[in-house]
Amino acid sequence: MSLARARLLVTLLASLWLAACARAPIEVAPDPVQSDIAARLKADIDVLASDQFAGRKPGTPGAKATFEYIERRMGEVGLVSGTNDPGSYWRLAVDLVEAVPQTGQLTLGVGRRAVTLTEAEAAVYTPRRRALAAGGPGTGVPVVFVGYGDGSVLGDALAGAAALMLADPGRDRTRREALFRQRATAVVTVVPDAEALATVRRNAERGRVELASEQMDTLSAYITDAALGRVLGEKRWEQWKREALKADFAPLELNLAVTIEATSDRREFPSQNIIGMIPGNVPGSGAVLLLGHWDHLGECGPPEAADRICNGAADNASGIAMMLELARRLKAGPPLGRDIYVLATSAEEAGLLGARAFVKTPPLPLASIVAAFNFDMMAVAPEGSPVGIIGRGHTPALDAAILEVLARKGRLIGDQSLADSFLQRQDGWALHQAGVPSVLLSSTYGSRAILDPFLLSRYHRPDDDAAQIELGGTIEDLLLHEDLIRQLADPERYPPAAAPQP
């Protein structure tokens, strides 16, 4: 064979080999570690998001099944009790109250004329089973117009009075609470129109769950601007509103009779936070807290729907599953210097209530927690997604540790404005307000392109089920947390912040 023919044959064989490779790409074997993690995560999510748990609403049989399951899994993972209470191994009590409005009526009077407002003009609510208040001339109870203020300039003089305030969106709830703290017997809020009143009614009539320790004894009424003007007289009412806009406005006692009454279906019931721990081997060096909420909404689909159960697979069976798997890996690895506490909170969906209960009666000093990591809606993003950092910018040392681990792992940082918008909407906020360095790290919150489709299609809907979860980003985020928490749990690698100087 000539040299030229030999070269041609070699070239032909090489071309055939390359073509075969192009037709049949080499398959990369899956990472067995990640496969095992995915299987364990999926197993926990499948159980917690099953119809058997009925949406994990506090105060239901599904809730009881949920915290019993978490207790069993904490034991299997190798955790010990984190309650520091020999009488309660896993459980921290969260006492709740739910009030669902039943009836309400508002009657106003000027002189001898009394007008009972219609449902299109007014609404009245109380958390009590029945509440009644009367104020105005001849009652000994003044009716005070506070305009856009909160009555604080009156101090104790507001005690026992009925307050009338103008709506100021974004501030109204805070102002009402301030008036009730000054022992106002009732607060009447003037809303702009019937549409605004309908919004109040829609929000209020779903009922409200509160911590029993935080519930205020309130009687709240809402009336449309037009209805109040009709009763008072348009000229008088317009004058009072103009007065309220002045910088030197002072609350006015009105010659207005007010009778307010309401009833509600009130239910008091216990729930539970579940807490375990991995003891560290350096006593007195502080703790790292992992937390995620176990609750969801129960049945929240339309009454006519075939499937009404909101299973909450991503929100937040995924957070509990991730926290349990992370705790398992931390427990199975090298010893840790600091204690690791693992907290499953109740009633997050009702307003971070379980986290707030934890802050009120913590089983360890809050000042000893060097960092808290929240796990919420963790199974949404695919592998390779950028990481959102909720809580960034509040604790420089913690930020630095997070950024160092992200860089070492080659993870990209996502849209910070998106992450910031969720700061007050997750359990870490309750800890942050109590001075505990708290963050939520997740690829779920790194990109609107990832988060928005979930929020628009599955969030708080029956479609958030186990079949829809995405574990690619979850596993990456889990391994990120493991690396970071091992660093923070080492007192030499992450010393506690210096105590403030007197």
Secondary structure as UniProt FT lines:
FT   HELIX           3..23
FT   HELIX           32..48
FT   HELIX           51..53
FT   TURN            54..55
FT   TURN            58..59
FT   HELIX           61..77
FT   STRAND          80..81
FT   TURN            86..87
FT   STRAND          91..110
FT   TURN            111..112
FT   STRAND          113..116
FT   TURN            119..121
FT   STRAND          122..125
FT   STRAND          130..136
FT   TURN            137..140
FT   STRAND          143..147
FT   HELIX           152..158
FT   TURN            159..160
FT   STRAND          162..166
FT   TURN            169..171
FT   HELIX           172..181
FT   TURN            182..183
FT   STRAND          186..191
FT   HELIX           194..204
FT   TURN            205..206
FT   STRAND          208..211
FT   TURN            212..214
FT   STRAND          220..224
FT   HELIX           225..232
FT   HELIX           234..244
FT   TURN            247..248
FT   STRAND          252..254
FT   STRAND          257..278
FT   TURN            283..284
FT   STRAND          287..293
FT   STRAND          298..299
FT   TURN            303..304
FT   STRAND          309..310
FT   HELIX           313..317
FT   HELIX           318..332
FT   STRAND          339..345
FT   TURN            349..351
FT   HELIX           353..360
FT   HELIX           366..368
FT   STRAND          369..374
FT   TURN            383..384
FT   STRAND          387..390
FT   TURN            391..393
FT   HELIX           396..409
FT   HELIX           416..420
FT   TURN            421..422
FT   HELIX           423..425
FT   HELIX           428..433
FT   TURN            434..435
FT   STRAND          438..442
FT   HELIX           443..445
FT   HELIX           448..457
FT   TURN            458..460
FT   TURN            462..463
FT   HELIX           466..468
FT   HELIX           472..488
FT   TURN            491..493
//
